[in-house]
Amino acid sequence: MSGEEQVKHSGSSVDTGPSEAFIAYCNAEFDRRRNSDEPFDEAAYREAMELTLHKIRALEEEGYA
């Protein structure tokens, strides 16, 4: 996944596991930070988000989330 594309989710309220909730939060926070007057490293944010999302999905697959 490219660091510049937004992570997409199904949008279904039925399929809202921890990873879907995290994606929604990250996308909203990404937009908020990008539109603020503060300096923002988009690449670092996306990298951190993707690493965390990978871990959350692994935990979901193992039945821990």
DRENSESE-576455 format. One record per residue (C-alpha): residue in three letters; chain; z negated, y, x negated. Coordinates in pm, 1 decimal. Layout:
BEGIN
- ALA/A/Z/Y/X
...
//
This chain:
BEGIN
- MET/A/0.0/0.0/0.0
- SER/A/94.1/341.9/-130.9
- GLY/A/-184.2/590.3/-192.3
- GLU/A/8.1/852.3/4.6
- GLU/A/59.3/663.2/327.5
- GLN/A/-217.8/663.8/582.7
- VAL/A/-370.0/330.9/665.1
- LYS/A/-266.5/234.1/1014.3
- HIS/A/-476.2/49.9/1266.6
- SER/A/-398.0/-108.1/1600.7
- GLY/A/-572.0/162.1/1801.9
- SER/A/-708.5/-103.3/2036.0
- SER/A/-1068.1/-51.5/2142.4
- VAL/A/-1103.5/-430.0/2173.4
- ASP/A/-1022.2/-499.9/1807.1
- THR/A/-1273.3/-266.8/1641.6
- GLY/A/-1439.7/-453.3/1359.7
- PRO/A/-1605.9/-289.5/1061.9
- SER/A/-1276.0/-250.6/874.5
- GLU/A/-1110.1/-76.5/1171.2
- ALA/A/-1405.2/160.4/1208.7
- PHE/A/-1395.5/233.0/834.3
- ILE/A/-1021.0/306.5/846.3
- ALA/A/-1065.3/547.6/1137.1
- TYR/A/-1348.7/726.1/955.8
- CYS/A/-1155.1/746.8/628.0
- ASN/A/-840.9/883.4/790.7
- ALA/A/-1039.2/1153.1/973.5
- GLU/A/-1233.2/1241.3/657.3
- PHE/A/-911.5/1248.2/452.5
- ASP/A/-756.8/1499.6/693.4
- ARG/A/-1074.3/1708.6/701.6
- ARG/A/-1097.4/1726.9/322.4
- ARG/A/-726.2/1794.6/276.6
- ASN/A/-743.8/2085.2/523.4
- SER/A/-1057.6/2238.2/370.7
- ASP/A/-1055.2/2505.6/102.7
- GLU/A/-1239.7/2276.1/-139.2
- PRO/A/-1066.6/2093.2/-428.0
- PHE/A/-973.9/1737.8/-324.4
- ASP/A/-839.6/1451.4/-538.1
- GLU/A/-630.7/1262.9/-281.5
- ALA/A/-537.2/979.8/-518.7
- ALA/A/-899.6/908.5/-612.7
- TYR/A/-1002.8/916.7/-245.6
- ARG/A/-729.8/668.8/-147.7
- GLU/A/-813.2/438.6/-438.4
- ALA/A/-1182.7/433.3/-346.3
- MET/A/-1098.1/377.6/20.2
- GLU/A/-864.8/86.9/-58.4
- LEU/A/-1120.1/-79.8/-289.2
- THR/A/-1391.2/-51.2/-23.9
- LEU/A/-1158.5/-170.0/252.3
- HIS/A/-1064.8/-474.3/44.0
- LYS/A/-1434.2/-565.7/11.2
- ILE/A/-1505.9/-511.3/382.5
- ARG/A/-1210.7/-731.1/480.9
- ALA/A/-1325.1/-1003.8/241.3
- LEU/A/-1670.3/-995.6/403.1
- GLU/A/-1510.8/-1011.0/749.2
- GLU/A/-1308.9/-1317.7/648.3
- GLU/A/-1626.5/-1484.8/521.2
- GLY/A/-1802.7/-1409.9/849.3
- TYR/A/-2052.0/-1159.7/709.4
- ALA/A/-1917.5/-852.2/887.4
//
